[in-house]
Amino acid sequence: MRLKGQSLNVTWGEANKIIYGHLENVQLIPANGCHDCFRNSYNILGLSLGGDSWVAVIEWDQDSPRARAQGLLGYGNSSPLSHSSKKHVRDQNKLFSEKKLRDFWRTLEEINAHLEEHVELVV
């Protein structure tokens, strides 16, 4: 919502914000995306509240046995029962705001290098 006398010539990120951080350290940073586009987001009164929660770009090369992949998991996707949930809720929204993706960890070595918590499920 714009107030009387303010410029109409503003960027999307000035008029629309996305939440970054957890309750103790919430920031509003520039949002991007639109309703019907890649990096979909829907905004209510200038606050981006949801949209594409998982985005991926995967490249296969016939000369390489391994695909390259980058992606993003945004909008606060983390398990509320996880010990890491406070750390990781909305932590990728900064990348979303900057129109960036992160590398996927696909090998056991990459996954173990970034492992923060191991939980065994009992059936």
C-alpha positions as CSV (number, residue, x, y, z in Angstrom):
1,M,0.0,0.0,0.0
2,R,1.4,3.4,-1.0
3,L,0.8,6.6,0.9
4,K,-0.3,9.8,-0.8
5,G,2.7,11.7,-2.2
6,Q,5.0,8.7,-2.5
7,S,6.5,7.7,-5.8
8,L,4.8,5.0,-7.9
9,N,8.2,4.2,-9.5
10,V,9.4,1.6,-7.0
11,T,11.0,-1.8,-7.5
12,W,9.1,-5.0,-6.7
13,G,11.5,-5.6,-3.7
14,E,10.8,-2.2,-2.3
15,A,7.0,-2.7,-2.3
16,N,7.0,-6.5,-1.4
17,K,9.0,-8.1,1.4
18,I,9.7,-11.6,2.5
19,I,10.4,-12.8,6.1
20,Y,14.0,-13.9,6.8
21,G,15.2,-15.4,10.2
22,H,13.4,-16.8,13.2
23,L,11.3,-15.1,15.9
24,E,14.3,-13.8,17.8
25,N,15.9,-12.2,14.7
26,V,13.2,-11.6,12.0
27,Q,14.1,-9.3,9.1
28,L,12.0,-8.2,6.2
29,I,14.1,-8.4,3.0
30,P,13.1,-7.7,-0.7
31,A,10.8,-10.3,-2.2
32,N,10.9,-11.4,-5.8
33,G,8.7,-13.5,-8.0
34,C,5.1,-13.1,-9.1
35,H,1.8,-15.0,-9.0
36,D,2.2,-16.9,-12.3
37,C,6.0,-17.2,-12.9
38,F,9.1,-19.2,-12.0
39,R,9.9,-18.4,-8.4
40,N,6.2,-18.0,-7.7
41,S,5.1,-16.0,-4.7
42,Y,1.9,-14.5,-3.5
43,N,1.8,-11.3,-1.6
44,I,-0.8,-9.8,0.7
45,L,-0.4,-6.1,1.6
46,G,3.3,-6.2,0.5
47,L,4.3,-9.3,2.4
48,S,5.3,-12.5,0.5
49,L,3.5,-15.3,2.4
50,G,4.1,-18.3,0.2
51,G,4.6,-19.7,-3.3
52,D,7.1,-22.2,-4.8
53,S,8.5,-23.9,-1.7
54,W,10.9,-26.0,-3.8
55,V,12.6,-24.9,-6.9
56,A,15.3,-27.0,-8.8
57,V,17.4,-26.7,-11.9
58,I,19.1,-29.9,-13.0
59,E,21.5,-30.2,-15.9
60,W,22.4,-33.5,-17.5
61,D,25.4,-33.7,-19.8
62,Q,25.9,-36.7,-22.1
63,D,29.6,-36.4,-21.6
64,S,29.5,-36.5,-17.8
65,P,28.2,-39.3,-15.6
66,R,27.0,-36.9,-13.0
67,A,24.2,-34.3,-13.3
68,R,24.7,-30.9,-11.9
69,A,21.8,-29.6,-9.7
70,Q,20.9,-26.5,-7.8
71,G,17.8,-25.7,-5.9
72,L,16.1,-23.9,-3.1
73,L,13.7,-24.8,-0.3
74,G,12.0,-21.6,0.9
75,Y,9.1,-20.3,2.9
76,G,10.0,-21.9,6.3
77,N,10.0,-25.5,5.4
78,S,11.5,-27.4,8.4
79,S,10.2,-30.0,10.8
80,P,8.9,-28.4,14.0
81,L,10.2,-31.4,15.9
82,S,13.8,-31.1,14.6
83,H,16.5,-29.7,16.9
84,S,17.6,-27.7,13.8
85,S,14.2,-26.2,13.1
86,K,14.9,-22.8,14.6
87,K,18.2,-22.5,12.7
88,H,16.7,-23.5,9.4
89,V,13.2,-22.0,9.3
90,R,13.1,-19.5,6.4
91,D,17.0,-19.7,6.2
92,Q,16.9,-20.0,2.4
93,N,14.6,-17.0,1.9
94,K,17.7,-14.8,1.6
95,L,18.8,-16.8,-1.4
96,F,15.2,-16.5,-2.8
97,S,15.4,-12.7,-2.3
98,E,18.7,-12.6,-4.2
99,K,17.4,-14.8,-7.0
100,K,20.1,-17.4,-6.2
101,L,20.0,-21.2,-5.8
102,R,22.3,-23.5,-3.7
103,D,24.1,-26.6,-4.7
104,F,22.5,-29.9,-3.9
105,W,24.4,-32.3,-1.7
106,R,24.1,-35.6,-3.5
107,T,27.0,-37.9,-2.6
108,L,27.3,-39.5,0.8
109,E,30.5,-37.5,1.4
110,E,28.7,-34.2,0.6
111,I,25.7,-35.1,2.8
112,N,27.9,-36.2,5.8
113,A,30.0,-33.1,5.5
114,H,26.9,-31.0,6.1
115,L,25.0,-33.3,8.5
116,E,23.8,-31.6,11.7
117,E,21.5,-34.1,13.1
118,H,20.9,-37.9,12.7
119,V,17.6,-39.3,13.8
120,E,16.7,-43.0,13.6
121,L,13.0,-43.7,13.0
122,V,11.5,-46.6,14.9
123,V,8.8,-48.4,13.1
